[in-house]
Amino acid sequence: MRFLTITCPFCWQSFEIDSPSFDEQPIELITDCEVCCRPMTVRITWRSPAEEPEIEVEAES
């Protein structure tokens, strides 16, 4: 199983989430920070299965 490291846009702490499988379409999910419990939107985009995905994290309002 692979993990992705993300950084909370509220408290700036980093933690790992389970990496979804490769998908040609971007994946968007909402998750809570493991440290401060505030919600954030995580967008994961792959260019190819062999490369690491691009990860964008934004505060959820």
PDB file of N, H, CA, C and O in Angstrom:
ATOM      1  N   MET A   1       0.835  -1.170   0.000  1.00  0.00           N
ATOM      2  CA  MET A   1       0.000   0.000   0.000  1.00  0.00           C
ATOM      3  C   MET A   1       0.888   1.244   0.000  1.00  0.00           C
ATOM      4  O   MET A   1       1.889   1.307   0.714  1.00  0.00           O
ATOM      5  N   ARG A   2       0.510   2.217  -0.800  1.00  0.00           N
ATOM      6  H   ARG A   2      -0.303   2.165  -1.380  1.00  0.00           H
ATOM      7  CA  ARG A   2       1.259   3.465  -0.874  1.00  0.00           C
ATOM      8  C   ARG A   2       0.550   4.540  -0.052  1.00  0.00           C
ATOM      9  O   ARG A   2      -0.663   4.501   0.151  1.00  0.00           O
ATOM     10  N   PHE A   3       1.332   5.475   0.403  1.00  0.00           N
ATOM     11  H   PHE A   3       2.318   5.507   0.238  1.00  0.00           H
ATOM     12  CA  PHE A   3       0.790   6.604   1.152  1.00  0.00           C
ATOM     13  C   PHE A   3       1.263   7.899   0.514  1.00  0.00           C
ATOM     14  O   PHE A   3       2.327   7.951  -0.102  1.00  0.00           O
ATOM     15  N   LEU A   4       0.459   8.943   0.669  1.00  0.00           N
ATOM     16  H   LEU A   4      -0.406   8.900   1.169  1.00  0.00           H
ATOM     17  CA  LEU A   4       0.819  10.270   0.209  1.00  0.00           C
ATOM     18  C   LEU A   4       0.930  11.174   1.433  1.00  0.00           C
ATOM     19  O   LEU A   4       0.108  11.088   2.345  1.00  0.00           O
ATOM     20  N   THR A   5       1.924  12.023   1.456  1.00  0.00           N
ATOM     21  H   THR A   5       2.592  12.093   0.715  1.00  0.00           H
ATOM     22  CA  THR A   5       2.081  12.969   2.555  1.00  0.00           C
ATOM     23  C   THR A   5       1.446  14.288   2.150  1.00  0.00           C
ATOM     24  O   THR A   5       1.754  14.843   1.095  1.00  0.00           O
ATOM     25  N   ILE A   6       0.550  14.786   3.006  1.00  0.00           N
ATOM     26  H   ILE A   6       0.300  14.335   3.863  1.00  0.00           H
ATOM     27  CA  ILE A   6      -0.073  16.079   2.762  1.00  0.00           C
ATOM     28  C   ILE A   6       0.170  16.975   3.969  1.00  0.00           C
ATOM     29  O   ILE A   6       0.458  16.495   5.066  1.00  0.00           O
ATOM     30  N   THR A   7       0.049  18.282   3.754  1.00  0.00           N
ATOM     31  H   THR A   7      -0.185  18.672   2.863  1.00  0.00           H
ATOM     32  CA  THR A   7       0.251  19.262   4.820  1.00  0.00           C
ATOM     33  C   THR A   7      -1.044  20.032   5.027  1.00  0.00           C
ATOM     34  O   THR A   7      -1.633  20.535   4.070  1.00  0.00           O
ATOM     35  N   CYS A   8      -1.478  20.122   6.252  1.00  0.00           N
ATOM     36  H   CYS A   8      -1.000  19.713   7.029  1.00  0.00           H
ATOM     37  CA  CYS A   8      -2.710  20.817   6.598  1.00  0.00           C
ATOM     38  C   CYS A   8      -2.555  22.319   6.338  1.00  0.00           C
ATOM     39  O   CYS A   8      -1.568  22.917   6.768  1.00  0.00           O
ATOM     40  N   PRO A   9      -3.521  22.938   5.637  1.00  0.00           N
ATOM     41  CA  PRO A   9      -3.437  24.373   5.377  1.00  0.00           C
ATOM     42  C   PRO A   9      -3.802  25.229   6.592  1.00  0.00           C
ATOM     43  O   PRO A   9      -3.678  26.453   6.543  1.00  0.00           O
ATOM     44  N   PHE A  10      -4.244  24.606   7.668  1.00  0.00           N
ATOM     45  H   PHE A  10      -4.344  23.612   7.708  1.00  0.00           H
ATOM     46  CA  PHE A  10      -4.601  25.325   8.890  1.00  0.00           C
ATOM     47  C   PHE A  10      -3.458  25.320   9.907  1.00  0.00           C
ATOM     48  O   PHE A  10      -3.009  26.376  10.353  1.00  0.00           O
ATOM     49  N   CYS A  11      -2.991  24.122  10.268  1.00  0.00           N
ATOM     50  H   CYS A  11      -3.355  23.264   9.905  1.00  0.00           H
ATOM     51  CA  CYS A  11      -1.976  24.013  11.330  1.00  0.00           C
ATOM     52  C   CYS A  11      -0.579  23.688  10.791  1.00  0.00           C
ATOM     53  O   CYS A  11       0.384  23.654  11.557  1.00  0.00           O
ATOM     54  N   TRP A  12      -0.461  23.451   9.486  1.00  0.00           N
ATOM     55  H   TRP A  12      -1.243  23.479   8.863  1.00  0.00           H
ATOM     56  CA  TRP A  12       0.808  23.191   8.804  1.00  0.00           C
ATOM     57  C   TRP A  12       1.511  21.906   9.240  1.00  0.00           C
ATOM     58  O   TRP A  12       2.710  21.748   9.013  1.00  0.00           O
ATOM     59  N   GLN A  13       0.777  20.994   9.859  1.00  0.00           N
ATOM     60  H   GLN A  13      -0.198  21.122  10.043  1.00  0.00           H
ATOM     61  CA  GLN A  13       1.348  19.701  10.211  1.00  0.00           C
ATOM     62  C   GLN A  13       1.191  18.747   9.028  1.00  0.00           C
ATOM     63  O   GLN A  13       0.187  18.791   8.317  1.00  0.00           O
ATOM     64  N   SER A  14       2.171  17.902   8.825  1.00  0.00           N
ATOM     65  H   SER A  14       2.987  17.866   9.402  1.00  0.00           H
ATOM     66  CA  SER A  14       2.117  16.913   7.746  1.00  0.00           C
ATOM     67  C   SER A  14       1.696  15.563   8.302  1.00  0.00           C
ATOM     68  O   SER A  14       2.037  15.199   9.427  1.00  0.00           O
ATOM     69  N   PHE A  15       0.947  14.831   7.485  1.00  0.00           N
ATOM     70  H   PHE A  15       0.671  15.127   6.571  1.00  0.00           H
ATOM     71  CA  PHE A  15       0.552  13.469   7.841  1.00  0.00           C
ATOM     72  C   PHE A  15       0.286  12.701   6.560  1.00  0.00           C
ATOM     73  O   PHE A  15       0.215  13.288   5.481  1.00  0.00           O
ATOM     74  N   GLU A  16       0.138  11.391   6.677  1.00  0.00           N
ATOM     75  H   GLU A  16       0.195  10.914   7.554  1.00  0.00           H
ATOM     76  CA  GLU A  16      -0.037  10.541   5.503  1.00  0.00           C
ATOM     77  C   GLU A  16      -1.493  10.125   5.341  1.00  0.00           C
ATOM     78  O   GLU A  16      -2.222   9.930   6.314  1.00  0.00           O
ATOM     79  N   ILE A  17      -1.892   9.994   4.073  1.00  0.00           N
ATOM     80  H   ILE A  17      -1.300  10.152   3.283  1.00  0.00           H
ATOM     81  CA  ILE A  17      -3.195   9.431   3.748  1.00  0.00           C
ATOM     82  C   ILE A  17      -2.962   8.259   2.799  1.00  0.00           C
ATOM     83  O   ILE A  17      -1.928   8.195   2.133  1.00  0.00           O
ATOM     84  N   ASP A  18      -3.914   7.335   2.735  1.00  0.00           N
ATOM     85  H   ASP A  18      -4.753   7.387   3.276  1.00  0.00           H
ATOM     86  CA  ASP A  18      -3.820   6.230   1.783  1.00  0.00           C
ATOM     87  C   ASP A  18      -3.852   6.781   0.370  1.00  0.00           C
ATOM     88  O   ASP A  18      -4.651   7.664   0.058  1.00  0.00           O
ATOM     89  N   SER A  19      -2.988   6.264  -0.480  1.00  0.00           N
ATOM     90  H   SER A  19      -2.338   5.547  -0.227  1.00  0.00           H
ATOM     91  CA  SER A  19      -2.952   6.712  -1.866  1.00  0.00           C
ATOM     92  C   SER A  19      -3.983   5.942  -2.672  1.00  0.00           C
ATOM     93  O   SER A  19      -3.958   4.711  -2.706  1.00  0.00           O
ATOM     94  N   PRO A  20      -4.901   6.671  -3.329  1.00  0.00           N
ATOM     95  CA  PRO A  20      -5.816   5.965  -4.220  1.00  0.00           C
ATOM     96  C   PRO A  20      -5.037   5.385  -5.394  1.00  0.00           C
ATOM     97  O   PRO A  20      -3.915   5.813  -5.665  1.00  0.00           O
ATOM     98  N   SER A  21      -5.610   4.437  -6.076  1.00  0.00           N
ATOM     99  H   SER A  21      -6.522   4.090  -5.856  1.00  0.00           H
ATOM    100  CA  SER A  21      -4.969   3.836  -7.243  1.00  0.00           C
ATOM    101  C   SER A  21      -4.915   4.836  -8.381  1.00  0.00           C
ATOM    102  O   SER A  21      -5.668   5.809  -8.411  1.00  0.00           O
ATOM    103  N   PHE A  22      -4.005   4.577  -9.327  1.00  0.00           N
ATOM    104  H   PHE A  22      -3.394   3.786  -9.302  1.00  0.00           H
ATOM    105  CA  PHE A  22      -3.878   5.442 -10.505  1.00  0.00           C
ATOM    106  C   PHE A  22      -5.223   5.558 -11.194  1.00  0.00           C
ATOM    107  O   PHE A  22      -5.954   4.578 -11.334  1.00  0.00           O
ATOM    108  N   ASP A  23      -5.537   6.767 -11.621  1.00  0.00           N
ATOM    109  H   ASP A  23      -4.943   7.564 -11.507  1.00  0.00           H
ATOM    110  CA  ASP A  23      -6.756   7.026 -12.375  1.00  0.00           C
ATOM    111  C   ASP A  23      -6.439   8.142 -13.360  1.00  0.00           C
ATOM    112  O   ASP A  23      -5.745   9.098 -13.012  1.00  0.00           O
ATOM    113  N   GLU A  24      -6.933   8.031 -14.566  1.00  0.00           N
ATOM    114  H   GLU A  24      -7.497   7.254 -14.848  1.00  0.00           H
ATOM    115  CA  GLU A  24      -6.677   9.072 -15.560  1.00  0.00           C
ATOM    116  C   GLU A  24      -7.391  10.364 -15.208  1.00  0.00           C
ATOM    117  O   GLU A  24      -6.970  11.437 -15.640  1.00  0.00           O
ATOM    118  N   GLN A  25      -8.452  10.283 -14.440  1.00  0.00           N
ATOM    119  H   GLN A  25      -8.793   9.411 -14.088  1.00  0.00           H
ATOM    120  CA  GLN A  25      -9.199  11.466 -14.021  1.00  0.00           C
ATOM    121  C   GLN A  25      -8.681  11.931 -12.659  1.00  0.00           C
ATOM    122  O   GLN A  25      -8.323  11.104 -11.821  1.00  0.00           O
ATOM    123  N   PRO A  26      -8.639  13.240 -12.432  1.00  0.00           N
ATOM    124  CA  PRO A  26      -8.248  13.730 -11.104  1.00  0.00           C
ATOM    125  C   PRO A  26      -9.238  13.240 -10.039  1.00  0.00           C
ATOM    126  O   PRO A  26     -10.429  13.082 -10.306  1.00  0.00           O
ATOM    127  N   ILE A  27      -8.733  13.010  -8.859  1.00  0.00           N
ATOM    128  H   ILE A  27      -7.765  13.138  -8.642  1.00  0.00           H
ATOM    129  CA  ILE A  27      -9.561  12.577  -7.736  1.00  0.00           C
ATOM    130  C   ILE A  27      -9.620  13.723  -6.742  1.00  0.00           C
ATOM    131  O   ILE A  27      -8.603  14.352  -6.450  1.00  0.00           O
ATOM    132  N   GLU A  28     -10.811  13.993  -6.223  1.00  0.00           N
ATOM    133  H   GLU A  28     -11.636  13.482  -6.461  1.00  0.00           H
ATOM    134  CA  GLU A  28     -10.974  15.028  -5.212  1.00  0.00           C
ATOM    135  C   GLU A  28     -11.657  14.394  -4.012  1.00  0.00           C
ATOM    136  O   GLU A  28     -12.681  13.724  -4.144  1.00  0.00           O
ATOM    137  N   LEU A  29     -11.076  14.617  -2.842  1.00  0.00           N
ATOM    138  H   LEU A  29     -10.244  15.162  -2.735  1.00  0.00           H
ATOM    139  CA  LEU A  29     -11.683  14.081  -1.631  1.00  0.00           C
ATOM    140  C   LEU A  29     -11.596  15.111  -0.521  1.00  0.00           C
ATOM    141  O   LEU A  29     -10.746  16.002  -0.545  1.00  0.00           O
ATOM    142  N   ILE A  30     -12.470  14.981   0.436  1.00  0.00           N
ATOM    143  H   ILE A  30     -13.161  14.258   0.456  1.00  0.00           H
ATOM    144  CA  ILE A  30     -12.457  15.853   1.609  1.00  0.00           C
ATOM    145  C   ILE A  30     -12.070  14.989   2.795  1.00  0.00           C
ATOM    146  O   ILE A  30     -12.658  13.934   3.031  1.00  0.00           O
ATOM    147  N   THR A  31     -11.075  15.450   3.538  1.00  0.00           N
ATOM    148  H   THR A  31     -10.597  16.307   3.347  1.00  0.00           H
ATOM    149  CA  THR A  31     -10.602  14.720   4.707  1.00  0.00           C
ATOM    150  C   THR A  31     -10.332  15.706   5.825  1.00  0.00           C
ATOM    151  O   THR A  31     -10.134  16.896   5.580  1.00  0.00           O
ATOM    152  N   ASP A  32     -10.322  15.214   7.045  1.00  0.00           N
ATOM    153  H   ASP A  32     -10.482  14.247   7.245  1.00  0.00           H
ATOM    154  CA  ASP A  32     -10.012  16.053   8.201  1.00  0.00           C
ATOM    155  C   ASP A  32      -8.543  15.892   8.565  1.00  0.00           C
ATOM    156  O   ASP A  32      -7.975  14.808   8.437  1.00  0.00           O
ATOM    157  N   CYS A  33      -7.939  16.975   9.018  1.00  0.00           N
ATOM    158  H   CYS A  33      -8.400  17.856   9.122  1.00  0.00           H
ATOM    159  CA  CYS A  33      -6.562  16.931   9.496  1.00  0.00           C
ATOM    160  C   CYS A  33      -6.485  15.991  10.698  1.00  0.00           C
ATOM    161  O   CYS A  33      -7.354  16.017  11.570  1.00  0.00           O
ATOM    162  N   GLU A  34      -5.452  15.170  10.741  1.00  0.00           N
ATOM    163  H   GLU A  34      -4.747  15.149  10.033  1.00  0.00           H
ATOM    164  CA  GLU A  34      -5.268  14.258  11.874  1.00  0.00           C
ATOM    165  C   GLU A  34      -4.819  14.983  13.129  1.00  0.00           C
ATOM    166  O   GLU A  34      -4.886  14.416  14.220  1.00  0.00           O
ATOM    167  N   VAL A  35      -4.362  16.225  13.004  1.00  0.00           N
ATOM    168  H   VAL A  35      -4.308  16.685  12.118  1.00  0.00           H
ATOM    169  CA  VAL A  35      -3.860  16.975  14.151  1.00  0.00           C
ATOM    170  C   VAL A  35      -4.918  17.947  14.678  1.00  0.00           C
ATOM    171  O   VAL A  35      -5.288  17.878  15.850  1.00  0.00           O
ATOM    172  N   CYS A  36      -5.414  18.863  13.813  1.00  0.00           N
ATOM    173  H   CYS A  36      -5.113  18.919  12.861  1.00  0.00           H
ATOM    174  CA  CYS A  36      -6.361  19.893  14.278  1.00  0.00           C
ATOM    175  C   CYS A  36      -7.817  19.576  13.928  1.00  0.00           C
ATOM    176  O   CYS A  36      -8.719  20.299  14.350  1.00  0.00           O
ATOM    177  N   CYS A  37      -8.057  18.521  13.173  1.00  0.00           N
ATOM    178  H   CYS A  37      -7.324  17.934  12.829  1.00  0.00           H
ATOM    179  CA  CYS A  37      -9.404  18.031  12.828  1.00  0.00           C
ATOM    180  C   CYS A  37     -10.206  18.947  11.909  1.00  0.00           C
ATOM    181  O   CYS A  37     -11.412  18.750  11.764  1.00  0.00           O
ATOM    182  N   ARG A  38      -9.581  19.933  11.290  1.00  0.00           N
ATOM    183  H   ARG A  38      -8.601  20.093  11.408  1.00  0.00           H
ATOM    184  CA  ARG A  38     -10.312  20.820  10.383  1.00  0.00           C
ATOM    185  C   ARG A  38     -10.361  20.197   8.990  1.00  0.00           C
ATOM    186  O   ARG A  38      -9.417  19.515   8.590  1.00  0.00           O
ATOM    187  N   PRO A  39     -11.446  20.419   8.246  1.00  0.00           N
ATOM    188  CA  PRO A  39     -11.601  19.776   6.936  1.00  0.00           C
ATOM    189  C   PRO A  39     -10.786  20.452   5.845  1.00  0.00           C
ATOM    190  O   PRO A  39     -10.579  21.666   5.862  1.00  0.00           O
ATOM    191  N   MET A  40     -10.331  19.649   4.903  1.00  0.00           N
ATOM    192  H   MET A  40     -10.499  18.663   4.889  1.00  0.00           H
ATOM    193  CA  MET A  40      -9.577  20.147   3.758  1.00  0.00           C
ATOM    194  C   MET A  40      -9.941  19.347   2.517  1.00  0.00           C
ATOM    195  O   MET A  40     -10.347  18.189   2.608  1.00  0.00           O
ATOM    196  N   THR A  41      -9.792  19.974   1.364  1.00  0.00           N
ATOM    197  H   THR A  41      -9.462  20.916   1.290  1.00  0.00           H
ATOM    198  CA  THR A  41     -10.004  19.310   0.083  1.00  0.00           C
ATOM    199  C   THR A  41      -8.652  18.903  -0.468  1.00  0.00           C
ATOM    200  O   THR A  41      -7.720  19.707  -0.512  1.00  0.00           O
ATOM    201  N   VAL A  42      -8.550  17.648  -0.891  1.00  0.00           N
ATOM    202  H   VAL A  42      -9.307  16.995  -0.855  1.00  0.00           H
ATOM    203  CA  VAL A  42      -7.310  17.120  -1.463  1.00  0.00           C
ATOM    204  C   VAL A  42      -7.611  16.720  -2.907  1.00  0.00           C
ATOM    205  O   VAL A  42      -8.515  15.923  -3.157  1.00  0.00           O
ATOM    206  N   ARG A  43      -6.850  17.277  -3.860  1.00  0.00           N
ATOM    207  H   ARG A  43      -6.116  17.925  -3.657  1.00  0.00           H
ATOM    208  CA  ARG A  43      -6.973  16.916  -5.269  1.00  0.00           C
ATOM    209  C   ARG A  43      -5.705  16.172  -5.685  1.00  0.00           C
ATOM    210  O   ARG A  43      -4.586  16.635  -5.463  1.00  0.00           O
ATOM    211  N   ILE A  44      -5.916  15.012  -6.290  1.00  0.00           N
ATOM    212  H   ILE A  44      -6.825  14.636  -6.470  1.00  0.00           H
ATOM    213  CA  ILE A  44      -4.796  14.159  -6.700  1.00  0.00           C
ATOM    214  C   ILE A  44      -4.895  13.949  -8.207  1.00  0.00           C
ATOM    215  O   ILE A  44      -5.924  13.504  -8.713  1.00  0.00           O
ATOM    216  N   THR A  45      -3.812  14.275  -8.922  1.00  0.00           N
ATOM    217  H   THR A  45      -2.976  14.636  -8.510  1.00  0.00           H
ATOM    218  CA  THR A  45      -3.786  14.150 -10.385  1.00  0.00           C
ATOM    219  C   THR A  45      -2.527  13.387 -10.781  1.00  0.00           C
ATOM    220  O   THR A  45      -1.426  13.699 -10.330  1.00  0.00           O
ATOM    221  N   TRP A  46      -2.711  12.380 -11.634  1.00  0.00           N
ATOM    222  H   TRP A  46      -3.606  12.126 -12.001  1.00  0.00           H
ATOM    223  CA  TRP A  46      -1.584  11.611 -12.155  1.00  0.00           C
ATOM    224  C   TRP A  46      -1.307  11.981 -13.592  1.00  0.00           C
ATOM    225  O   TRP A  46      -2.233  12.175 -14.380  1.00  0.00           O
ATOM    226  N   ARG A  47      -0.038  12.081 -13.937  1.00  0.00           N
ATOM    227  H   ARG A  47       0.714  11.924 -13.297  1.00  0.00           H
ATOM    228  CA  ARG A  47       0.347  12.254 -15.344  1.00  0.00           C
ATOM    229  C   ARG A  47       0.521  10.876 -15.995  1.00  0.00           C
ATOM    230  O   ARG A  47       0.183  10.693 -17.165  1.00  0.00           O
ATOM    231  N   SER A  48       1.047   9.912 -15.235  1.00  0.00           N
ATOM    232  H   SER A  48       1.321  10.061 -14.285  1.00  0.00           H
ATOM    233  CA  SER A  48       1.195   8.541 -15.713  1.00  0.00           C
ATOM    234  C   SER A  48       1.306   7.633 -14.487  1.00  0.00           C
ATOM    235  O   SER A  48       1.602   8.111 -13.392  1.00  0.00           O
ATOM    236  N   PRO A  49       1.072   6.337 -14.658  1.00  0.00           N
ATOM    237  CA  PRO A  49       1.154   5.421 -13.518  1.00  0.00           C
ATOM    238  C   PRO A  49       2.560   5.326 -12.927  1.00  0.00           C
ATOM    239  O   PRO A  49       2.713   4.991 -11.752  1.00  0.00           O
ATOM    240  N   ALA A  50       3.584   5.616 -13.724  1.00  0.00           N
ATOM    241  H   ALA A  50       3.460   5.888 -14.679  1.00  0.00           H
ATOM    242  CA  ALA A  50       4.963   5.485 -13.252  1.00  0.00           C
ATOM    243  C   ALA A  50       5.428   6.700 -12.445  1.00  0.00           C
ATOM    244  O   ALA A  50       6.434   6.618 -11.740  1.00  0.00           O
ATOM    245  N   GLU A  51       4.719   7.812 -12.536  1.00  0.00           N
ATOM    246  H   GLU A  51       3.902   7.879 -13.109  1.00  0.00           H
ATOM    247  CA  GLU A  51       5.127   9.032 -11.851  1.00  0.00           C
ATOM    248  C   GLU A  51       4.350   9.235 -10.561  1.00  0.00           C
ATOM    249  O   GLU A  51       3.271   8.677 -10.364  1.00  0.00           O
ATOM    250  N   GLU A  52       4.931  10.048  -9.693  1.00  0.00           N
ATOM    251  H   GLU A  52       5.808  10.501  -9.853  1.00  0.00           H
ATOM    252  CA  GLU A  52       4.226  10.438  -8.471  1.00  0.00           C
ATOM    253  C   GLU A  52       3.099  11.402  -8.850  1.00  0.00           C
ATOM    254  O   GLU A  52       3.258  12.192  -9.780  1.00  0.00           O
ATOM    255  N   PRO A  53       1.978  11.350  -8.157  1.00  0.00           N
ATOM    256  CA  PRO A  53       0.883  12.255  -8.486  1.00  0.00           C
ATOM    257  C   PRO A  53       1.147  13.676  -7.996  1.00  0.00           C
ATOM    258  O   PRO A  53       1.945  13.897  -7.085  1.00  0.00           O
ATOM    259  N   GLU A  54       0.463  14.628  -8.618  1.00  0.00           N
ATOM    260  H   GLU A  54      -0.185  14.449  -9.358  1.00  0.00           H
ATOM    261  CA  GLU A  54       0.464  16.004  -8.131  1.00  0.00           C
ATOM    262  C   GLU A  54      -0.628  16.091  -7.065  1.00  0.00           C
ATOM    263  O   GLU A  54      -1.717  15.544  -7.238  1.00  0.00           O
ATOM    264  N   ILE A  55      -0.330  16.778  -5.965  1.00  0.00           N
ATOM    265  H   ILE A  55       0.555  17.222  -5.825  1.00  0.00           H
ATOM    266  CA  ILE A  55      -1.279  16.873  -4.862  1.00  0.00           C
ATOM    267  C   ILE A  55      -1.518  18.348  -4.546  1.00  0.00           C
ATOM    268  O   ILE A  55      -0.569  19.110  -4.359  1.00  0.00           O
ATOM    269  N   GLU A  56      -2.771  18.739  -4.488  1.00  0.00           N
ATOM    270  H   GLU A  56      -3.542  18.120  -4.639  1.00  0.00           H
ATOM    271  CA  GLU A  56      -3.156  20.082  -4.086  1.00  0.00           C
ATOM    272  C   GLU A  56      -4.036  19.955  -2.838  1.00  0.00           C
ATOM    273  O   GLU A  56      -4.948  19.129  -2.791  1.00  0.00           O
ATOM    274  N   VAL A  57      -3.755  20.771  -1.846  1.00  0.00           N
ATOM    275  H   VAL A  57      -3.015  21.442  -1.884  1.00  0.00           H
ATOM    276  CA  VAL A  57      -4.543  20.752  -0.605  1.00  0.00           C
ATOM    277  C   VAL A  57      -5.057  22.166  -0.352  1.00  0.00           C
ATOM    278  O   VAL A  57      -4.289  23.128  -0.363  1.00  0.00           O
ATOM    279  N   GLU A  58      -6.363  22.280  -0.125  1.00  0.00           N
ATOM    280  H   GLU A  58      -6.987  21.498  -0.116  1.00  0.00           H
ATOM    281  CA  GLU A  58      -6.979  23.572   0.168  1.00  0.00           C
ATOM    282  C   GLU A  58      -7.857  23.462   1.405  1.00  0.00           C
ATOM    283  O   GLU A  58      -8.413  22.403   1.695  1.00  0.00           O
ATOM    284  N   ALA A  59      -7.973  24.565   2.126  1.00  0.00           N
ATOM    285  H   ALA A  59      -7.521  25.426   1.890  1.00  0.00           H
ATOM    286  CA  ALA A  59      -8.879  24.605   3.267  1.00  0.00           C
ATOM    287  C   ALA A  59     -10.313  24.480   2.767  1.00  0.00           C
ATOM    288  O   ALA A  59     -10.692  25.125   1.789  1.00  0.00           O
ATOM    289  N   GLU A  60     -11.094  23.664   3.425  1.00  0.00           N
ATOM    290  H   GLU A  60     -10.786  23.140   4.219  1.00  0.00           H
ATOM    291  CA  GLU A  60     -12.508  23.510   3.111  1.00  0.00           C
ATOM    292  C   GLU A  60     -13.288  24.534   3.914  1.00  0.00           C
ATOM    293  O   GLU A  60     -13.098  24.644   5.125  1.00  0.00           O
ATOM    294  N   SER A  61     -14.169  25.291   3.253  1.00  0.00           N
ATOM    295  H   SER A  61     -14.323  25.201   2.269  1.00  0.00           H
ATOM    296  CA  SER A  61     -14.902  26.307   4.004  1.00  0.00           C
ATOM    297  C   SER A  61     -16.178  25.776   4.595  1.00  0.00           C
ATOM    298  O   SER A  61     -16.906  26.516   5.257  1.00  0.00           O
TER     299      SER A  61
END
